[in-house]
């Protein structure tokens, strides 16, 4: 249940959102292109960041670039 402590976890690195054009899900409500987000955890396919709602969200890596 490590995901319960991600919000308070130390930020791993900062990521910049490059686009919010999702094919399947509505991502543009919670990500803003050009905004910098704090990375809290990652897997091979997803970044887990604090999104615009103030909660942790898991997003595909294609939406971000490392800064």
N, CA, C and O atoms as CSV, one atom per row, in Angstrom:
chain,resi,resn,atom,element,x,y,z
A,1,UNK,N,N,0.824,-1.188,0.000
A,1,UNK,CA,C,0.000,0.000,0.000
A,1,UNK,C,C,0.869,1.253,0.000
A,1,UNK,O,O,0.541,2.261,0.626
A,2,UNK,N,N,1.970,1.161,-0.711
A,2,UNK,CA,C,2.902,2.278,-0.791
A,2,UNK,C,C,2.269,3.520,-1.413
A,2,UNK,O,O,2.696,4.639,-1.130
A,3,UNK,N,N,1.266,3.336,-2.247
A,3,UNK,CA,C,0.641,4.473,-2.917
A,3,UNK,C,C,-0.027,5.430,-1.943
A,3,UNK,O,O,-0.321,6.565,-2.318
A,4,UNK,N,N,-0.278,5.015,-0.704
A,4,UNK,CA,C,-0.879,5.902,0.290
A,4,UNK,C,C,0.110,6.956,0.780
A,4,UNK,O,O,-0.304,7.987,1.311
A,5,UNK,N,N,1.394,6.718,0.611
A,5,UNK,CA,C,2.395,7.666,1.107
A,5,UNK,C,C,3.074,8.451,-0.017
A,5,UNK,O,O,3.969,9.249,0.260
A,6,UNK,N,N,2.675,8.247,-1.275
A,6,UNK,CA,C,3.311,8.944,-2.382
A,6,UNK,C,C,3.160,10.455,-2.287
A,6,UNK,O,O,4.083,11.184,-2.650
A,7,UNK,N,N,2.037,10.936,-1.817
A,7,UNK,CA,C,1.793,12.380,-1.775
A,7,UNK,C,C,2.810,13.073,-0.870
A,7,UNK,O,O,3.260,14.178,-1.171
A,8,UNK,N,N,3.166,12.431,0.227
A,8,UNK,CA,C,4.138,13.010,1.163
A,8,UNK,C,C,5.574,12.630,0.817
A,8,UNK,O,O,6.511,13.151,1.422
A,9,UNK,N,N,5.757,11.744,-0.130
A,9,UNK,CA,C,7.096,11.264,-0.485
A,9,UNK,C,C,7.932,12.385,-1.105
A,9,UNK,O,O,7.405,13.365,-1.632
A,10,UNK,N,N,9.225,12.208,-1.026
A,10,UNK,CA,C,10.157,13.163,-1.619
A,10,UNK,C,C,10.010,13.150,-3.138
A,10,UNK,O,O,9.827,12.095,-3.745
A,11,UNK,N,N,10.093,14.329,-3.740
A,11,UNK,CA,C,9.997,14.443,-5.190
A,11,UNK,C,C,11.248,13.858,-5.833
A,11,UNK,O,O,12.367,14.217,-5.464
A,12,UNK,N,N,11.060,12.959,-6.792
A,12,UNK,CA,C,12.185,12.310,-7.471
A,12,UNK,C,C,12.826,13.269,-8.461
A,12,UNK,O,O,14.046,13.433,-8.475
A,13,UNK,N,N,11.997,13.906,-9.293
A,13,UNK,CA,C,12.470,14.903,-10.254
A,13,UNK,C,C,11.277,15.690,-10.759
A,13,UNK,O,O,10.129,15.368,-10.451
A,14,UNK,N,N,11.555,16.713,-11.529
A,14,UNK,CA,C,10.508,17.560,-12.098
A,14,UNK,C,C,10.295,17.176,-13.563
A,14,UNK,O,O,11.249,16.892,-14.287
A,15,UNK,N,N,9.039,17.173,-13.982
A,15,UNK,CA,C,8.674,16.848,-15.360
A,15,UNK,C,C,7.831,17.970,-15.943
A,15,UNK,O,O,7.011,18.568,-15.246
A,16,UNK,N,N,8.034,18.248,-17.209
A,16,UNK,CA,C,7.247,19.258,-17.901
A,16,UNK,C,C,6.253,18.548,-18.818
A,16,UNK,O,O,6.634,17.663,-19.584
A,17,UNK,N,N,4.994,18.932,-18.740
A,17,UNK,CA,C,3.963,18.353,-19.597
A,17,UNK,C,C,4.124,18.935,-20.999
A,17,UNK,O,O,4.153,20.154,-21.165
A,18,UNK,N,N,4.227,18.068,-22.007
A,18,UNK,CA,C,4.408,18.526,-23.382
A,18,UNK,C,C,3.107,18.542,-24.169
A,18,UNK,O,O,2.963,19.316,-25.115
A,19,UNK,N,N,2.153,17.686,-23.782
A,19,UNK,CA,C,0.834,17.716,-24.420
A,19,UNK,C,C,-0.172,16.977,-23.550
A,19,UNK,O,O,0.203,16.200,-22.671
A,20,UNK,N,N,-1.444,17.225,-23.801
A,20,UNK,CA,C,-2.519,16.560,-23.057
A,20,UNK,C,C,-3.553,16.005,-24.027
A,20,UNK,O,O,-4.746,15.978,-23.725
A,21,UNK,N,N,-3.092,15.565,-25.189
A,21,UNK,CA,C,-3.975,15.031,-26.225
A,21,UNK,C,C,-4.050,13.514,-26.114
A,21,UNK,O,O,-3.327,12.794,-26.801
A,22,UNK,N,N,-4.921,13.045,-25.253
A,22,UNK,CA,C,-5.075,11.603,-25.055
A,22,UNK,C,C,-6.041,11.034,-26.076
A,22,UNK,O,O,-7.013,11.687,-26.456
A,23,UNK,N,N,-5.770,9.817,-26.519
A,23,UNK,CA,C,-6.640,9.164,-27.489
A,23,UNK,C,C,-7.840,8.510,-26.814
A,23,UNK,O,O,-8.926,8.455,-27.393
A,24,UNK,N,N,-7.650,8.018,-25.603
A,24,UNK,CA,C,-8.692,7.238,-24.957
A,24,UNK,C,C,-9.314,7.925,-23.741
A,24,UNK,O,O,-10.516,7.784,-23.511
A,25,UNK,N,N,-8.537,8.654,-22.969
A,25,UNK,CA,C,-9.017,9.244,-21.718
A,25,UNK,C,C,-8.965,10.762,-21.782
A,25,UNK,O,O,-8.272,11.331,-22.626
A,26,UNK,N,N,-9.699,11.419,-20.886
A,26,UNK,CA,C,-9.676,12.882,-20.814
A,26,UNK,C,C,-8.553,13.309,-19.875
A,26,UNK,O,O,-8.719,13.324,-18.655
A,27,UNK,N,N,-7.440,13.645,-20.446
A,27,UNK,CA,C,-6.274,14.046,-19.667
A,27,UNK,C,C,-6.197,15.568,-19.566
A,27,UNK,O,O,-5.594,16.091,-18.629
A,28,UNK,N,N,-6.786,16.275,-20.499
A,28,UNK,CA,C,-6.661,17.736,-20.520
A,28,UNK,C,C,-7.343,18.411,-19.333
A,28,UNK,O,O,-7.123,19.601,-19.112
A,29,UNK,N,N,-8.157,17.703,-18.566
A,29,UNK,CA,C,-8.763,18.273,-17.365
A,29,UNK,C,C,-7.792,18.299,-16.184
A,29,UNK,O,O,-7.964,19.094,-15.259
A,30,UNK,N,N,-6.789,17.447,-16.208
A,30,UNK,CA,C,-5.888,17.334,-15.060
A,30,UNK,C,C,-4.427,17.644,-15.378
A,30,UNK,O,O,-3.614,17.737,-14.459
A,31,UNK,N,N,-4.073,17.806,-16.643
A,31,UNK,CA,C,-2.719,18.188,-17.034
A,31,UNK,C,C,-2.776,19.436,-17.905
A,31,UNK,O,O,-3.683,19.594,-18.722
A,32,UNK,N,N,-1.805,20.315,-17.722
A,32,UNK,CA,C,-1.704,21.533,-18.513
A,32,UNK,C,C,-0.378,21.522,-19.257
A,32,UNK,O,O,0.679,21.494,-18.627
A,33,UNK,N,N,-0.413,21.543,-20.593
A,33,UNK,CA,C,0.845,21.582,-21.352
A,33,UNK,C,C,1.679,22.805,-20.959
A,33,UNK,O,O,1.165,23.918,-20.850
A,34,UNK,N,N,2.977,22.571,-20.749
A,34,UNK,CA,C,3.889,23.636,-20.352
A,34,UNK,C,C,4.082,23.741,-18.848
A,34,UNK,O,O,5.037,24.374,-18.399
A,35,UNK,N,N,3.215,23.147,-18.070
A,35,UNK,CA,C,3.323,23.207,-16.609
A,35,UNK,C,C,4.295,22.138,-16.115
A,35,UNK,O,O,4.407,21.069,-16.716
A,36,UNK,N,N,4.993,22.428,-15.025
A,36,UNK,CA,C,5.955,21.507,-14.424
A,36,UNK,C,C,5.277,20.758,-13.275
A,36,UNK,O,O,4.604,21.361,-12.439
A,37,UNK,N,N,5.464,19.446,-13.246
A,37,UNK,CA,C,4.856,18.582,-12.233
A,37,UNK,C,C,5.931,17.843,-11.457
A,37,UNK,O,O,7.010,17.564,-11.981
A,38,UNK,N,N,5.629,17.525,-10.195
A,38,UNK,CA,C,6.549,16.798,-9.323
A,38,UNK,C,C,6.333,15.301,-9.470
A,38,UNK,O,O,5.229,14.801,-9.251
A,39,UNK,N,N,7.388,14.589,-9.839
A,39,UNK,CA,C,7.323,13.143,-9.994
A,39,UNK,C,C,7.491,12.490,-8.628
A,39,UNK,O,O,8.465,12.746,-7.920
A,40,UNK,N,N,6.532,11.646,-8.269
A,40,UNK,CA,C,6.582,10.955,-6.983
A,40,UNK,C,C,6.947,9.482,-7.120
A,40,UNK,O,O,7.525,8.904,-6.200
A,41,UNK,N,N,6.618,8.865,-8.258
A,41,UNK,CA,C,6.961,7.464,-8.494
A,41,UNK,C,C,6.862,7.212,-9.988
A,41,UNK,O,O,6.201,7.968,-10.700
A,42,UNK,N,N,7.510,6.158,-10.472
A,42,UNK,CA,C,7.407,5.812,-11.882
A,42,UNK,C,C,7.542,4.312,-12.074
A,42,UNK,O,O,8.135,3.607,-11.258
A,43,UNK,N,N,6.971,3.845,-13.186
A,43,UNK,CA,C,7.103,2.458,-13.613
A,43,UNK,C,C,7.668,2.483,-15.023
A,43,UNK,O,O,8.055,3.545,-15.512
A,44,UNK,N,N,7.723,1.350,-15.676
A,44,UNK,CA,C,8.234,1.305,-17.043
A,44,UNK,C,C,7.374,2.122,-17.994
A,44,UNK,O,O,7.884,2.680,-18.965
A,45,UNK,N,N,6.078,2.199,-17.726
A,45,UNK,CA,C,5.139,2.823,-18.645
A,45,UNK,C,C,4.542,4.139,-18.154
A,45,UNK,O,O,4.122,4.967,-18.962
A,46,UNK,N,N,4.500,4.339,-16.828
A,46,UNK,CA,C,3.769,5.467,-16.268
A,46,UNK,C,C,4.615,6.323,-15.325
A,46,UNK,O,O,5.538,5.837,-14.671
A,47,UNK,N,N,4.272,7.614,-15.276
A,47,UNK,CA,C,4.757,8.539,-14.255
A,47,UNK,C,C,3.601,8.801,-13.305
A,47,UNK,O,O,2.456,8.925,-13.741
A,48,UNK,N,N,3.884,8.887,-12.022
A,48,UNK,CA,C,2.885,9.226,-11.021
A,48,UNK,C,C,3.245,10.604,-10.472
A,48,UNK,O,O,4.251,10.771,-9.782
A,49,UNK,N,N,2.405,11.587,-10.792
A,49,UNK,CA,C,2.672,12.978,-10.445
A,49,UNK,C,C,1.485,13.563,-9.693
A,49,UNK,O,O,0.391,13.000,-9.701
A,50,UNK,N,N,1.715,14.698,-9.044
A,50,UNK,CA,C,0.617,15.449,-8.447
A,50,UNK,C,C,0.027,16.303,-9.559
A,50,UNK,O,O,0.679,17.223,-10.053
A,51,UNK,N,N,-1.207,15.999,-9.953
A,51,UNK,CA,C,-1.820,16.677,-11.094
A,51,UNK,C,C,-2.542,17.962,-10.658
A,51,UNK,O,O,-2.399,18.396,-9.515
A,52,UNK,N,N,-3.306,18.560,-11.559
A,52,UNK,CA,C,-3.992,19.822,-11.288
A,52,UNK,C,C,-5.058,19.717,-10.207
A,52,UNK,O,O,-5.464,20.739,-9.653
A,53,UNK,N,N,-5.520,18.520,-9.893
A,53,UNK,CA,C,-6.522,18.343,-8.837
A,53,UNK,C,C,-5.875,18.299,-7.454
A,53,UNK,O,O,-6.573,18.331,-6.441
A,54,UNK,N,N,-4.543,18.226,-7.410
A,54,UNK,CA,C,-3.830,18.139,-6.142
A,54,UNK,C,C,-3.657,16.719,-5.643
A,54,UNK,O,O,-3.160,16.498,-4.539
A,55,UNK,N,N,-4.068,15.755,-6.455
A,55,UNK,CA,C,-3.945,14.353,-6.085
A,55,UNK,C,C,-2.919,13.668,-6.985
A,55,UNK,O,O,-2.527,14.210,-8.018
A,56,UNK,N,N,-2.487,12.470,-6.581
A,56,UNK,CA,C,-1.552,11.694,-7.381
A,56,UNK,C,C,-2.308,11.059,-8.539
A,56,UNK,O,O,-3.362,10.453,-8.348
A,57,UNK,N,N,-1.766,11.201,-9.731
A,57,UNK,CA,C,-2.340,10.566,-10.909
A,57,UNK,C,C,-1.258,9.848,-11.682
A,57,UNK,O,O,-0.110,10.292,-11.707
A,58,UNK,N,N,-1.611,8.746,-12.309
A,58,UNK,CA,C,-0.678,7.985,-13.129
A,58,UNK,C,C,-0.928,8.286,-14.596
A,58,UNK,O,O,-2.043,8.110,-15.089
A,59,UNK,N,N,0.104,8.738,-15.295
A,59,UNK,CA,C,-0.018,9.140,-16.692
A,59,UNK,C,C,1.083,8.498,-17.515
A,59,UNK,O,O,2.187,8.274,-17.019
A,60,UNK,N,N,0.785,8.205,-18.764
A,60,UNK,CA,C,1.788,7.647,-19.664
A,60,UNK,C,C,2.957,8.620,-19.805
A,60,UNK,O,O,2.786,9.836,-19.717
A,61,UNK,N,N,4.122,8.072,-20.020
A,61,UNK,CA,C,5.335,8.892,-20.112
A,61,UNK,C,C,5.346,9.801,-21.339
A,61,UNK,O,O,6.099,10.773,-21.376
A,62,UNK,N,N,4.533,9.502,-22.328
A,62,UNK,CA,C,4.517,10.304,-23.555
A,62,UNK,C,C,4.019,11.731,-23.330
A,62,UNK,O,O,4.240,12.591,-24.183
A,63,UNK,N,N,3.360,12.004,-22.216
A,63,UNK,CA,C,2.846,13.340,-21.942
A,63,UNK,C,C,3.898,14.277,-21.345
A,63,UNK,O,O,3.650,15.475,-21.215
A,64,UNK,N,N,5.065,13.749,-20.982
A,64,UNK,CA,C,6.061,14.527,-20.238
A,64,UNK,C,C,7.444,14.474,-20.882
A,64,UNK,O,O,7.761,13.590,-21.678
A,65,UNK,N,N,8.249,15.464,-20.499
A,65,UNK,CA,C,9.681,15.438,-20.782
A,65,UNK,C,C,10.412,15.840,-19.516
A,65,UNK,O,O,9.921,16.658,-18.738
A,66,UNK,N,N,11.571,15.270,-19.314
A,66,UNK,CA,C,12.372,15.592,-18.141
A,66,UNK,C,C,13.020,16.951,-18.307
A,66,UNK,O,O,13.441,17.323,-19.403
A,67,UNK,N,N,13.099,17.697,-17.199
A,67,UNK,CA,C,13.777,19.007,-17.259
A,67,UNK,C,C,14.961,19.011,-16.324
A,67,UNK,O,O,15.665,20.016,-16.225
